[in-house]
Amino acid sequence: MIDDLWTRLSATQPPLHPVVVVGLAVLAAVITWSPTGHHLVRHVVTVVHEAGHALVALVVGRKLSGITLHRDTSGVTVSRGRPRGPGMVATVLAGYPAPALVGLLGAVVLGAGYAAAWLWALVALCVAMLLLIRNLYGAWVVLALGVTVAALSWWAPGPVLSAAAHLTVWGLLLAAPRAVVSMQRGRSHARQRGRRELSDADQLADLTGIPGALWVGFFWAVCVACLAAALWLALPVP
C-alpha cells in the first residue's frame, strides 16, 4: 500500500486543455460567488485560513492551544504568547492571505503535472488540522473533507483527478477574495448597528495603529495578486 501511495504521489498527469482549465475556473467562480456554493466552499477556506494562523503562530514561537470551527463557517485559532509585537501581528495577518497563497502553490504544483500530489497534500493538511481541532463540529468538517479528498485521490481516474485538483485550486483562489468581501460587509454591518467587529483587520488595527480598512485593502490585493499569478501560470501568454 505504501508503494502504491508513493507511485500515485510521484506520478504526473498530462496537462488539461486550456479550454478545460478556463471552464473549471468559471465553474469554481460560479460556485464560490453564489450564496449556497460559497457557504459550502467557505468551510474549506476556513480550514486553510485557520491553518495559516496556526502555522505562523508556531513559526514565531507562540504556543498553539487549538482551533475551533463553527457551523457559520467561522473559526478561531487560539495561541499563547506575547499579546502584542511582531509575532502576534504576523499570526493575525496570516489568515486571510493563506487560502490565496495555498491556491497559488497549488497552481505551481499542477503546472508541473502533480495533481495527485496536490490532493494528497490537502489530505495531509486535514490530518494535521484534526490534531489541533478542539470541537466536535470542527473535527467532523475536517474529517469529512480529508476522507473525501483521499477517496478521490485513490480511486478517481487520471482526467477526473486532474479536474478535481484544478477545481480545488481555483476554488481557493476565487473564494479567498470573496472571504475578504464578506469580512468587510460584516465590519460595515457592525458599524451600522453601533458595534465594533472583531475581525482580523480590526485586530491588526489595534496591534499596529494602521486603520482596519487598509488591512482589508491589503488582504484584497494579496488575494487578487495570487489569482492573477495563477492565471498567468495556467494560461501563459506567448
Disulfide bonds with the S-S distance in Angstrom:
none
